[in-house]
Amino acid sequence: MTSAPENEFIPYSTQCIDSNDVDAVVRVLRDDFLTQGPKIDEFEDALKDYFKVKHCVVANSATSALHMSCVALGLGPGDLVLTSPNSFVSSATTSLFCGAEIDFVDICPQTLNMDMDRLEEKLSFLAKKGRLPDVVIPVHFGGLPCDMVKLSALRARYNFKIIEDASHAMGASGPGFFVGDTRFSDLTVFSFHPVKMITTGEGGAVTTNSDALAEKIKLLRSHGITRDPLAFINESPGQWYYEQKILGFNYRLTDIQAALGISQLGKINNFVSARNEIAERYKSAFKKLNLVVQNVPAGLKSSYHLFVIVLDASSENSRKSLFDHLKTERIGVNVHYIPIHTQPFFQSIGFSWGDFPVAEDIYQRCLSIPIFPHLNCKMQDRVIKSICNFFEV
Ligand SMILES: *Cc1c(COP(=O)(O)O)cnc(C)c1O
């Protein structure tokens, strides 16, 4: 590899594609199936082995996988879902697609994940009102798992379903669980968008140990149509016959994408450890600076989809100036997240600034800096130096 020129643009994240990935895709293009074919089964089987889970259904995005998960759990008008405001909009919009109502639980300023103490308060308040949530969607922000042990204790008490939005967290784990094994949830959703842990261009997956949920989601993925004679309601008049049994979507992944996914999955352990090494280097380099990073509680392992720094509250405009400073130094940065409830759409359905003050405060001060598997030491040193220069240390 040639060394990067001094001012080469460093993105905050980017896909990591090698010639094996390219070859895998090209082989499918020369084969018989382009859309859902044998590569889909092969990818799903490989994901099941990786997550150690009974079922995995791939889809054309995590948003689709979340939507199907909500439908499969039976969400509809009159139902209530709770999620984190510190996430991408899909964590919340997919419940609305089903006609359910969405509400949020503020985050913990150290982990940036849903604050389980606040969830507990909210549940006891909702129980008094006689309006408990039907589903809770925890989001493993940046790849750091939520406190699933506490969440599952709350589930035992208040009886709701759990969909983990693990779009960031492939390869993460916690006490007694590996994200994706659904040890403490009904369904777990992943994203294969280019900046996520592995990519299929666009794509997503949902894992579950429930036969019924997996079967329902497979049906939903392809128009609610089955070609399996054993699943027919009516007697088959001939081999052309198929049945649309429920109202479904076209949320299929293609074989082209699945081939890329299989090839990418072979590198997931390297991707996760590379990201963890980068995170450790950042952490030691920033010890002397007046900023905080996401706290990883003992027993948890982050996949480090994101590396987020949170600037000190005393310097109000410094996040924007640091953002601009790094951009002029040709270093890509991003902000995760604009709290979902502050989006114009969510304001139009009744949310306001001030509803979830911790997420709003963190939003004003956070910055996601470059992290991806092939970010080498030289590039990372440029990022560290630019940030230290900004703070003049
Ligand atoms: C990326 C992302 C999604 C949506 O993923 P797509 O595959 O782009 O639909 C959902 N939730 C979170 C937390 C995400 O980061």
The ligand as a Gaussian input file, in Angstrom:
#p B3LYP/6-31G(d) Opt

LIG

0 1
 C      -28.258000       2.983000      10.422000
 C      -29.283000       2.843000      11.468000
 C      -30.592000       2.421000      11.201000
 C      -31.098000       2.244000       9.811000
 O      -30.335000       1.393000       9.066000
 P      -30.615000       1.243000       7.493000
 O      -29.975000      -0.055000       7.161000
 O      -29.959000       2.422000       6.839000
 O      -32.082000       1.240000       7.295000
 C      -31.445000       2.220000      12.257000
 N      -31.063000       2.438000      13.528000
 C      -29.826000       2.860000      13.829000
 C      -29.446000       3.048000      15.253000
 C      -28.903000       3.101000      12.811000
 O      -27.683000       3.564000      13.098000

